[in-house]
Amino acid sequence: MTMAPEALSFTFPATTTGTNTRRNSCAGTRSSSAPAAGRVRDPEARCPASGPLTRGRSRNSIRLAFPWAATAKDSPLIGTAWKLIQVGSGIGWEFLKCKGAEKLGIKAVARSIAVLSRPYDGRPACHYCGACGDGCDTRSRYSALEVVIPKLQGLRNFTLRTNAAVHTVLMDPGSGKARGVTYIDTQNKQEYEAYAKAVVLAPSMVESLRILLNSRNREYPNGLANSSGVLGRYLMEHVAFNDVEGFFPQLAGRPTTNDDGPGSPILHIPRYNYGHKHQKKFLRGYTLFFSTGCGTGAGPGGSLPGFGSAYKRKIKELYPAGVSMGGYGEGLAFDWNRVEIDPSGLRDRVGIPQVRFQTNSEYPHAFAILEEMYGQIEEILRASGAEILPYKKVAPYPLGSVTHEAGGCRMGDDPKASVLDQWNRCHDIKNLLVVDASSFVSHPEKSITLTIMALAYRACDHLAEEFRLGNV
């Protein structure tokens, strides 16, 4: 069951710091257009992240699930491709920044990406064409559309229903269990029902919350499975800001080379402030990432004032010498960052009620961690020998700006303070599961894609066991 490929526009009240946000609803959601790339494990996380490749469990009829964590045994599969695809021109300009960070006692590492370094499971090895985020014709990178769904389509008991906009979970009044979903065919605008012994929602944070809130009934007037009252609350996203740009004088005027790589930053600095007792102004930590070399746009010269032929020469001279640094800080969960069904009656193009966000990304922790990141970036760039271009510090970007949102359907042991249990099942409705980022109770500075996958596989593995035992 998939949502139709349409852009969804949401509203924000005048009191929020948010802005209008758009999301695409389609099979595979975010992973349909971006690889599971740049994923780093959090040593403080209680749930281990999973690797990008599959190691099937013996009782599975299809080899999709892995035992929730990549180990040293996976290194031949995941430890080579990122070293090759990320180096850009191969000359190594990016390591100027590594040396600058090392001068400060900070370790910079290459970002791993979910591509194959050798043929695996019918998929060829990466051939290093770059621009991974634009799609992969050979399916050498991982994404749900390119890896998972083709496998599922080979099963006799799997049906992919396209152009289907799910809007309500159906309930059995007698048993109190979920019995299916109601959806609208976006082509003929007709409404249909699909029935099941268990319902699993995985359409992304925004859509899961919209479906549950739109499924309110007499027993759950504030949203389905919302006896706790926390459904739609505690939304989170990374603390984000504008990149700091500069250039390396020694690289000015060098020949232009193809440095695009996979289309994402090639180096990053994982969180390095674990156990720092002097850290008092903010909680937890942040990650920093680099971009350098020739890429899209005018490069660092485009930020400088000028006009005419001399200005054009300056842009060309500085273009291959550019460097930029940005990062993400951990966003905290607050009750007042929430989503609700739009009270004005806003609906999408097929008539499903839309949601409204009430969020504020400007809180003391966010400003403190932002100030720390700006300072560290300047120190690293200067230690690398870069000249920093003029820039203005900004307030934390509004929630939704970097499409890394999470929370709103949090898991926990206490049914009075959470919506889901440890297996991603609703406390109130045991055969209703939610397996996307809405289940998160915290949002580390790292990308959470692989953790979402690990939790989803784990939840579905448990659901399959419950079916086997006759508990569903």
Residue, then its C-alpha position, 0 to 999 in steps of 0.5 A: m500500500t503506497m501513497a500517491p506521488e504528490a507534494l503535500s503542503f502543510t500550514f503553520p500558525a502565525t505564532t510558530t517559527g516554522t515555515n511552509t513545508r512540502r513532502n512527497s508521498c510515494a512508495g519508498t518515501r525518502s529512500s526513493s530519492a536518497p541513499a542510506a548514506g553517511r550513517v554513523r553509529d551512536p555509541e550511546a544509543r541503546c538500539p544498535a544501527s543496522g548495516p546496509l546489506t542483508r544477512g538473512r535469518s534462517r526462518n525467513s522465507i525471503r532474505l531481507a532481514f539482518p540481525w539488527a547490527a553490522t559487524a566486523k564480518d561485514s567490512p569486505l562489503i561495506g568498507t571499500a566502496w565509500k573509500l573509493i567513491q568519496v575521493g572526488s578527483g583522487i588528488g586528495w585536496e579534502f585531506l587539507k581539512c583532515k590535517g587542520a582538524e587533527k591539529l586541534g586533536i579532532k578526528a575527521v573521517a570519510r563518510s560511509i555510503a550504502v553502496l556495494s564494493r563487489p557484486y552481491d545478491g544479484r546486484p553489481a558493484c558500484h562503478y563510481c559514477g557519482a551523484c548517488g542521490d540522483g538514483c542508481d541505474t545498476r541498483s548498486r546503492y541501497s534504497a527501498l525502491e531499488v533493493v527491498i521492493p523488487k524482492l518483495q514483488g517476487l513473492r506471491n503474497f505481496t501486492l503493491r497498491t500504487n496511487a493509494a492514499v491511506h487516510t484511516v485505520l479501520m477498527d473492530p468495535g467488538s475486539g478493539k483491534a485494527r482490522g484494516v485501512t481505508y484508502i482513496d484511489t488518487q486516479n478515480k477518487q474512489e474510496y476502498e478498504a483493505y483488511a488485515k490481521a495486523v496493520v503496520l504504518a510506515p509512511s514517514m513521521v508526518e503521514s503516520l501522525r496524520i493517519l492516526l489523528n484522522s482515525r479518531n473515533r468515539e473511544y479515541p476522540n483525540g487520535l487513534a491509540n492516543s489514550s496517553g494524549v502524547l500523539g503528535r507531540y514531542l516532534m524533533e529535528h536536527v539543530a541546523f544552520n547555514d554552512v560557513e564557506g571559504f577557500f584554500p589560497q594554495l589551490a586557487g587557479r588549479p585545473t578544474t576536476n570532477d570532484d562531485g563524488p556521490g553528491s554529498p559531503i565527503l568528510h565528516i567529524p563524528r561527535y567528539n565531546y563524549g565525557h567532556k565535563h566542561q560542557k555545560k551550555f547544551l546537552r549531548g553533541y553535534t557532527l560536522f561535515f565538509s565539502t570541497g573542490c569543484g562542484t555545482g554553482a559558482g564556488p566561493g567567488g560567487s559570494l564576493p562582490g564584483f562586476g565585469s571581466a575581472y570579477k569573472r576571472k576571480i570566480k574562475e580562479l577561486y572555483p576549484a579552491g572552495v571549502s565549506m563546513g556545516g553540521y547538525g546538532e541534536g534536537l531535543a523533544f518538547d511537548w510544545n513541538r506538535v502537529e494536529i489536524d488543521p482546524s481550518g479544514l484544509r484538505d489535500r487534492v483527494g480530500i484527506p484532512q491535512v495537518r498543521f504544525q505548531t513548532n519552535s526551534e529557537y530554544p536555549h539548547a539550540f542556540a548554545i549548540l549552534e554557537e559551539m558549532y560556529g566556533q569549532i568550524e572557524e577554528i578547523l578551517r583556520a587550522s587547515g589554512a583556509e580563508i573564511l568568507p564573510y557570513k552571518k550567524v543565523a537562528p536555528y532553522p525551523l523544524g522540517s527544514v532538513t527533512h530529518e524529522a522524528g517523534g510524535c508517536r514515541m515508544g516507551d514502557d509507560p502507556k500513560a506517557s507513550v504511544l508505542d511499546q518496545w516492539n513498535r506496537c500501540h499500547d492501546i491496539k496491539n495489532l497496530l504497529v508504527v515503524d517509521a521515525s515517529s517512534f523516536v524519543s530522542h534525535p541524535e546528531k547523526s542520520i537515523t535512517l539505519t536505526i529506522m530500518a533496524l527498528a522496522y525489521r525488529a518489529c516485523d520479526h517480532l510480529a511474525e513470531e506473534f503470528r506463529l504463536g497465534n497471538v495476533 
